[in-house]
């Protein structure tokens, strides 16, 4: 790994734990001002004050919250997208560049690859070319590895096991993917992927207990943190939720401790 990548990753993953709390704020370009992210500057401030390590953001969020970034909070810039809930097919296009990420002060870039999709080859190819550019610039790349083949649910353990490794093989320095539903299968995902694996949150969960239980189990199974959005800021108490996530990921909190802190 290049020196540049190593330095930038150290601003995302804490040295004492080797783990990270990433809050995903890249939803507005797809679904608009969802509850909890209507005012980007306010939500970024709450994440920073809550102790988040990084924000997964679009360039719009970075600019709208320009006065809220400091050395304690890193930017991971999303480079893929190109669709909305108004009728897009949720098929990833590269819409920005590693150079743009660097110009905006990002510590890493992020792309999504939908393995098992009929356009799998195209998604893989474009992510691989982004990885080439990131390598030249010493910019870490996070790949959101989705896996949904025929008759396969999104968090299918076999699919995630393959997708996580495939993402690393094409150049991911960090893999963001689903929790597989149980510690044993997720541990196999982590052990089969030579780079850190963090879990995404997906749709808003029914209860905070469910959210915290998944995060706790993933850490116990060797996961290196989270990259969660809706299940943090859609609950209406972003700072408390971030603090609870920091407790689970970095401080060894139990689910009960996290629930108590979040007021559940």
C-alpha positions, 0 to 999 in steps of 0.5 A: 500500500502506498504511503498516501493511502496509508495516511488517508486510511489512518484518518478513517480507521482509528489506530487504537481499535482499527475500526471506524464509524462512517455515517452515510449521507449520500442519499439526497441525490437519489431520494431527495431531502429525506427526514433527517438530512434536510439540512446537511450542515446540521447533520454533519455537525451532529455526526462530528460532535457525536464522534463519527470518524468519516462521512460518506457524502456527495459533493453537494453535501460536502459543499453544503456543510463546508463550515462543519469539516475539521481534522476529526471528520473525514470525507469519503466521496461517492463517485457513482450514482446517476439515478433517482427514485423517480424512475431510474433503474438503480444502475450505477454510473461513474459520475465523478472522479478520484481527482474531484475527491482529492480537490474536495479534501476527501480521504477516500473515494467510494463506488458501488458494484452490483455483483450478480446484476445483468450489467455486472461486467460493466459495473466491475470494469468501471470500478476497476478503472476507478481503482487504477486512478485511485492507485495513482493518486494514493487515494483509498477506494471503498467498494460497496459490494452488493450481491443479488443473483437469481433467487438470492436475497441481498444479504445472502451469505454465499453471495456476500462472501463472493462479492466482498472478495471480488471487490477486493480483487478489483482494487477495494481498500475497504469493502462495505457490504451487508451483514449476513445475518449471523456471526459465523457466516459473517466471520467467513466473509471477513476472513475471506476478504484481505481488506477491512469489511464494514457493514451497511445499514440498508432500509430503516430497521423496525427497532433500535435494538435490531440496529444495535444488535446487528452492529454488535454482532458484526464487530464480534465477528471481526467486522471493522465498523459501519457505514450506516445512514438511515438507521442513524439519522432517520431516528431523529436523534443523530448525535445520540445515535452516532455516540451509541455507534461509537460506543459499540464499535470503539468502546466495547459497549453492549447492546443494552448500553447503546439502547440506554444511551439512545434513550430507547 
